[in-house]
Amino acid sequence: MISTAEDAGGRVSIEQSRFAAPTARIEQAGAICLCTSNGEEWSHVLLIGSLRNGRWGIPKGHIEAGETSREAAQREAFEEAGIKGVTLERAVGTYSYRKEGTSAEYCVAVHLLAVTQIADDYPEKGLRRSRWVPIDIASREVVQVGLRRVLQHLIKTSVTSILPAVVSSGLVR
C-alpha cells in the first residue's frame, strides 16, 4: 500500500505536511473503477471531474457512520457515475490532501472496483464530467499527486491482474 500527503494545489510540501497541523481529519473512500476495452483486461480507469474545480480524479467522498471504506467507495462510484461492480475489500492505497480555503486534512482509502454495470440513472447524473482512459494516462492526468502515486504503484505491481480471479470467484461484491 502506498501513502502520501499533499496540499490543495497538488504539491507535496515538507513544511505543510510536517509542521502545519490540520484542524480536522476527514476520512474518505475512493474507487479506482476499472473496465475492459477492446478485449484488454482491466485496462481503462474512470476519471471524474471535481464539482469544485473540474480537475480530474476518481469517485470519492465521506465515509458515513456504520459504513466501511469499501462500502463508501462503492456508494460514491454509483452516486457520482452510476458505476456498479466488484470491489476489493482491502484498500490498495491511501493519500491525503487539503482543499483550498480549509485547513482540514482529507484522508482517502482507495479501493479497486471492477465494473460490471453502468446505470442509466444515478444521483449526480449530469453534474460531473467523466471519461474512461487507459490507466497509464489516468496516472498522469489526475491532479492529486497522492492519487497519481497510487495509480503508478498499481501499474508497477500489476495489481489489476488479480481482478479477473476476484470477479469470477464471486467472493467480493
C-alpha positions in Angstrom: 0.0 0.0 0.0 1.2 3.5 -0.8 0.5 6.6 1.3 1.3 10.3 0.7 0.1 13.8 1.6 -0.2 17.0 -0.5 -1.7 20.5 -0.4 -4.7 21.9 -2.3 -2.6 22.6 -5.4 -1.3 19.1 -5.6 2.1 19.9 -4.3 3.8 17.8 -1.6 5.1 20.2 0.9 7.5 19.2 3.7 6.7 22.4 5.6 3.0 21.9 5.4 2.8 18.2 5.8 5.3 18.0 8.7 4.6 21.2 10.6 1.1 22.6 9.9 -1.3 20.6 11.9 -4.8 20.2 10.3 -7.7 21.4 12.3 -9.7 18.3 11.4 -9.0 14.9 9.7 -11.8 13.8 7.4 -11.9 10.1 6.4 -12.9 9.4 2.8 -13.0 6.5 0.4 -12.5 6.4 -3.3 -12.8 3.9 -6.1 -10.5 3.3 -9.0 -13.1 2.0 -11.4 -11.6 -0.4 -14.0 -13.2 -1.7 -17.1 -12.2 -3.7 -20.1 -11.8 -2.2 -23.6 -11.5 -4.0 -26.9 -10.7 -7.3 -25.1 -7.9 -5.8 -23.0 -8.3 -6.9 -19.3 -9.0 -4.1 -16.9 -7.1 -1.5 -18.9 -9.3 1.6 -18.5 -9.9 3.8 -15.5 -12.9 6.2 -14.9 -11.9 9.8 -14.3 -14.4 12.2 -12.7 -14.3 16.0 -12.8 -14.4 17.7 -9.5 -17.5 19.8 -8.7 -15.3 22.5 -7.2 -12.7 23.0 -9.9 -13.3 20.5 -12.7 -10.0 18.8 -12.1 -9.7 15.0 -12.8 -9.9 12.5 -10.0 -11.8 9.4 -9.0 -15.2 8.9 -7.4 -14.7 9.6 -3.7 -16.4 11.0 -0.7 -17.0 10.8 3.0 -17.4 7.5 4.9 -20.8 7.6 6.6 -21.4 6.3 10.1 -21.5 2.5 10.1 -20.0 2.2 6.7 -16.7 0.6 5.7 -14.3 2.3 3.3 -15.1 -0.4 0.7 -18.9 0.3 1.1 -18.3 4.0 0.8 -16.1 3.6 -2.3 -18.9 1.5 -3.9 -21.6 4.1 -2.9 -19.5 7.0 -4.3 -18.9 5.3 -7.6 -22.6 4.8 -8.0 -23.7 8.3 -6.8 -21.1 10.1 -9.0 -21.0 7.9 -12.1 -23.6 5.2 -12.0 -20.9 2.5 -11.6 -21.7 -0.9 -10.0 -19.2 -3.7 -9.7 -17.0 -5.9 -7.6 -14.8 -4.0 -5.1 -11.8 -5.4 -3.3 -12.2 -5.5 0.4 -8.8 -4.1 1.2 -7.7 -0.6 0.1 -4.9 -0.7 -2.5 -3.5 2.7 -1.3 -4.2 5.9 0.6 -3.5 9.5 0.0 -4.2 12.8 1.8 -4.9 16.3 0.5 -6.2 19.7 1.7 -8.8 21.8 -0.1 -8.2 25.4 -0.8 -9.8 27.6 1.9 -9.8 24.9 4.6 -7.2 23.5 7.0 -8.9 20.1 7.2 -6.9 17.1 6.0 -8.8 14.7 3.8 -7.5 11.1 4.0 -8.7 8.8 1.2 -8.6 5.0 1.3 -8.6 3.8 -2.3 -10.2 0.6 -3.5 -10.2 -1.2 -6.8 -13.7 -1.6 -8.4 -14.1 -4.0 -11.4 -17.1 -2.5 -13.3 -19.9 -4.9 -14.0 -22.7 -2.4 -14.8 -23.2 1.3 -15.6 -26.6 2.6 -14.6 -28.6 4.9 -16.9 -29.8 7.0 -13.9 -27.9 7.9 -10.7 -27.9 10.8 -8.2 -25.2 13.0 -9.7 -26.0 12.4 -13.4 -25.3 15.5 -15.5 -23.4 17.3 -12.7 -19.9 16.0 -13.4 -17.7 15.3 -16.4 -16.4 11.8 -16.7 -14.3 9.8 -19.2 -12.6 6.5 -19.5 -8.8 6.5 -20.1 -6.0 3.9 -20.1 -4.6 3.5 -16.6 -1.2 5.0 -17.6 -2.9 8.2 -18.9 -5.0 8.3 -15.8 -1.8 8.3 -13.7 -0.6 11.4 -15.5 -3.9 13.3 -15.6 -5.2 13.1 -12.1 -4.5 16.3 -10.2 -3.7 14.9 -6.8 -0.1 13.8 -6.5 -1.0 11.1 -3.9 -3.6 9.6 -6.2 -1.1 9.7 -9.1 1.3 7.7 -7.0 -1.3 5.1 -6.1 -2.1 4.6 -9.8 1.6 4.4 -10.7 2.0 1.8 -8.0 -0.8 -0.3 -9.5 0.8 -0.1 -12.9 4.2 -1.2 -11.5 2.8 -4.1 -9.4 0.2 -5.3 -11.9 -2.4 -5.3 -9.1 -5.1 -5.1 -11.8 -4.1 -8.6 -12.9 -5.8 -10.1 -9.8 -9.2 -8.6 -10.7 -10.4 -11.4 -13.1 -10.0 -14.1 -10.5 -11.7 -11.9 -7.9 -14.7 -11.2 -10.2 -15.1 -14.8 -11.3 -14.9 -16.1 -7.7 -17.9 -14.1 -6.6 -16.3 -13.8 -3.2 -16.2 -10.0 -3.2 -19.1 -7.8 -4.2 
